[in-house]
């Protein structure tokens, strides 16, 4: 029987040298993330064991795991019991990990993932052509909002997420953590031109309703939207824009409906992730 024990570095002892070449992927994570280098390398970073567990459940996307000595046994168990039992496990002290990453990895576990299997999806993929409920992000640049929207999307059964090219990366380390790892499991696709993509999807799916979340008083109260829905509710896509700019004119024009959440007159808008979750809850209830 083959040994399924994870590879622990090149031996069973922790890495003691900050300059050890096996730590190259983990070096200066914060600086590389902020500069965009990590994305250009085709990699992403997961942190905390729950996120690592999500990564390891998808064969072929985890390059390695780095755990502190105090977390090494738990990390080894997670790897062994996953769909990716051959992923190498590197072990180092908290001090070495902090020095390497450039910040305090207080939960003691990191992993390097390969972006390509997740980034290569397109809006023409089956997931987007068959989903009953989707969401599109138009210029949502706040990483916390992007992560929280993916978490809400998972809660309300969203089958796919479209991202304008200027939206924040859902695989950015903090966004992925805020999403609770659901950015790994909900299909997403980048759009060079979100408005054109929406028009193309409407051509392929004439019944598709595209609901733009709009703060203007001319938008329809989402609580009243299609209150008398037919037995079979048509497929729907919710579009959410940035908190400051909202949805661009081109994407608004590509939408079939404008909906709003009634709020106090003294408040101009809701947080994008909060608004998205409220709208998705309403639409998911209509889908039954």
Secondary structure, 3 states (H helix, E strand, C coil): CCCCCCCECCCCCCECCCCCHHHHHHCCHHHHHHHCHHHHCCEEEEECHHHHHHHHCCCCCEEEEEEEHHHHHHHHHHHHCCCCCCCEEEEECHHHHHHHHCCCCCCCEEEEEECHHHHCCCCCCHHHHHCCEEEEEECCCCHHHHHHHHHHHHHCCCCEEEEECCCCCCCCHHHHHHCCCHHHCCCEEEECCHHHHHHHHHHHCCCCEEEEECCCCCCEECCCCCCCCCCCCCCEEEEEEECCCECCHHHHHHCCEEEECCCCCCCCCCCHHHHHHHHHHHHHHHHC
